[in-house]
Amino acid sequence: MHVVGIAGRFQANPKEAHLQEIKRIFKYLQGTQNYGLWYPRDIDLRLHAYTNENWAGKLGRKHG
């Protein structure tokens, strides 16, 4: 997922090297078609997600 995000930065003006990397991503994905996570239907599944991203550069700064 990380490499796809990096490749996405160059979608407006891709170079040949970027296109080669995209081909490598697709080649990798082709080999993972049967991968997945399977959960029984009768369990109580709760998803918890956490992040430490600093999207706007404001986290950790003192305001005022």
PyRosetta script that sets phi, psi and omega in degrees:
from pyrosetta import init, pose_from_sequence

init()
pose = pose_from_sequence("MHVVGIAGRFQANPKEAHLQEIKRIFKYLQGTQNYGLWYPRDIDLRLHAYTNENWAGKLGRKHG")
pose.set_psi(1, -38.1)
pose.set_omega(1, -178.5)
pose.set_phi(2, -62.7)
pose.set_psi(2, -45.5)
pose.set_omega(2, -177.8)
pose.set_phi(3, -67.1)
pose.set_psi(3, -31.4)
pose.set_omega(3, 176.3)
pose.set_phi(4, -66.2)
pose.set_psi(4, -40.4)
pose.set_omega(4, 176.7)
pose.set_phi(5, -62.6)
pose.set_psi(5, -40.4)
pose.set_omega(5, 178.0)
pose.set_phi(6, -65.9)
pose.set_psi(6, -44.4)
pose.set_omega(6, 179.6)
pose.set_phi(7, -62.2)
pose.set_psi(7, -32.8)
pose.set_omega(7, -179.9)
pose.set_phi(8, -64.4)
pose.set_psi(8, -22.3)
pose.set_omega(8, 179.0)
pose.set_phi(9, -65.2)
pose.set_psi(9, -22.5)
pose.set_omega(9, -174.5)
pose.set_phi(10, -106.2)
pose.set_psi(10, 13.3)
pose.set_omega(10, -175.2)
pose.set_phi(11, -68.8)
pose.set_psi(11, -24.3)
pose.set_omega(11, 179.7)
pose.set_phi(12, -76.7)
pose.set_psi(12, -28.6)
pose.set_omega(12, -177.6)
pose.set_phi(13, -146.2)
pose.set_psi(13, 65.9)
pose.set_omega(13, -175.9)
pose.set_phi(14, -73.9)
pose.set_psi(14, 146.3)
pose.set_omega(14, 173.6)
pose.set_phi(15, -102.6)
pose.set_psi(15, 171.2)
pose.set_omega(15, -180.0)
pose.set_phi(16, -58.5)
pose.set_psi(16, -38.8)
pose.set_omega(16, 179.6)
pose.set_phi(17, -61.7)
pose.set_psi(17, -36.9)
pose.set_omega(17, 178.7)
pose.set_phi(18, -67.3)
pose.set_psi(18, -41.3)
pose.set_omega(18, 179.5)
pose.set_phi(19, -64.8)
pose.set_psi(19, -36.7)
pose.set_omega(19, 176.8)
pose.set_phi(20, -64.5)
pose.set_psi(20, -38.5)
pose.set_omega(20, 177.9)
pose.set_phi(21, -66.8)
pose.set_psi(21, -38.9)
pose.set_omega(21, 176.9)
pose.set_phi(22, -61.7)
pose.set_psi(22, -40.5)
pose.set_omega(22, 177.5)
pose.set_phi(23, -62.3)
pose.set_psi(23, -38.4)
pose.set_omega(23, 177.4)
pose.set_phi(24, -65.0)
pose.set_psi(24, -38.5)
pose.set_omega(24, 177.9)
pose.set_phi(25, -62.3)
pose.set_psi(25, -46.6)
pose.set_omega(25, 179.8)
pose.set_phi(26, -64.6)
pose.set_psi(26, -36.9)
pose.set_omega(26, 177.6)
pose.set_phi(27, -63.2)
pose.set_psi(27, -42.1)
pose.set_omega(27, 176.4)
pose.set_phi(28, -62.7)
pose.set_psi(28, -47.3)
pose.set_omega(28, -178.0)
pose.set_phi(29, -62.6)
pose.set_psi(29, -35.0)
pose.set_omega(29, 179.1)
pose.set_phi(30, -59.7)
pose.set_psi(30, -33.6)
pose.set_omega(30, 179.1)
pose.set_phi(31, -81.9)
pose.set_psi(31, -2.4)
pose.set_omega(31, -177.7)
pose.set_phi(32, -116.8)
pose.set_psi(32, 18.4)
pose.set_omega(32, -176.3)
pose.set_phi(33, -62.1)
pose.set_psi(33, -28.5)
pose.set_omega(33, -177.8)
pose.set_phi(34, -94.8)
pose.set_psi(34, 5.8)
pose.set_omega(34, 177.7)
pose.set_phi(35, -81.6)
pose.set_psi(35, 153.2)
pose.set_omega(35, 176.8)
pose.set_phi(36, 173.5)
pose.set_psi(36, 175.4)
pose.set_omega(36, 176.1)
pose.set_phi(37, -114.8)
pose.set_psi(37, 130.7)
pose.set_omega(37, -178.4)
pose.set_phi(38, -120.0)
pose.set_psi(38, 131.5)
pose.set_omega(38, -180.0)
pose.set_phi(39, -124.9)
pose.set_psi(39, 136.8)
pose.set_omega(39, 175.6)
pose.set_phi(40, -62.8)
pose.set_psi(40, 149.0)
pose.set_omega(40, -178.4)
pose.set_phi(41, -71.3)
pose.set_psi(41, -24.2)
pose.set_omega(41, -172.4)
pose.set_phi(42, -92.8)
pose.set_psi(42, 18.2)
pose.set_omega(42, 177.1)
pose.set_phi(43, -107.0)
pose.set_psi(43, 155.2)
pose.set_omega(43, 176.3)
pose.set_phi(44, -88.3)
pose.set_psi(44, 101.6)
pose.set_omega(44, -176.2)
pose.set_phi(45, -101.3)
pose.set_psi(45, 123.4)
pose.set_omega(45, 177.3)
pose.set_phi(46, -124.4)
pose.set_psi(46, 130.9)
pose.set_omega(46, -178.8)
pose.set_phi(47, -97.0)
pose.set_psi(47, 128.1)
pose.set_omega(47, 175.8)
pose.set_phi(48, -119.7)
pose.set_psi(48, 131.9)
pose.set_omega(48, -179.8)
pose.set_phi(49, -129.6)
pose.set_psi(49, 143.6)
pose.set_omega(49, 179.0)
pose.set_phi(50, -133.9)
pose.set_psi(50, 151.7)
pose.set_omega(50, 177.2)
pose.set_phi(51, -145.3)
pose.set_psi(51, 155.3)
pose.set_omega(51, 174.1)
pose.set_phi(52, -126.6)
pose.set_psi(52, 24.6)
pose.set_omega(52, -179.4)
pose.set_phi(53, -68.1)
pose.set_psi(53, 150.4)
pose.set_omega(53, -178.5)
pose.set_phi(54, -125.0)
pose.set_psi(54, 67.9)
pose.set_omega(54, -170.0)
pose.set_phi(55, -57.7)
pose.set_psi(55, -45.0)
pose.set_omega(55, -174.8)
pose.set_phi(56, -102.0)
pose.set_psi(56, 2.3)
pose.set_omega(56, -179.4)
pose.set_phi(57, 73.8)
pose.set_psi(57, 17.8)
pose.set_omega(57, -175.4)
pose.set_phi(58, -101.2)
pose.set_psi(58, -17.0)
pose.set_omega(58, -177.9)
pose.set_phi(59, -70.2)
pose.set_psi(59, 136.2)
pose.set_omega(59, 178.7)
pose.set_phi(60, 86.2)
pose.set_psi(60, -7.7)
pose.set_omega(60, 178.2)
pose.set_phi(61, -88.0)
pose.set_psi(61, 147.4)
pose.set_omega(61, 173.2)
pose.set_phi(62, -87.6)
pose.set_psi(62, 130.4)
pose.set_omega(62, 179.0)
pose.set_phi(63, -102.5)
pose.set_psi(63, 144.5)
pose.set_omega(63, 173.9)
pose.set_phi(64, 130.0)
pose.dump_pdb("model.pdb")
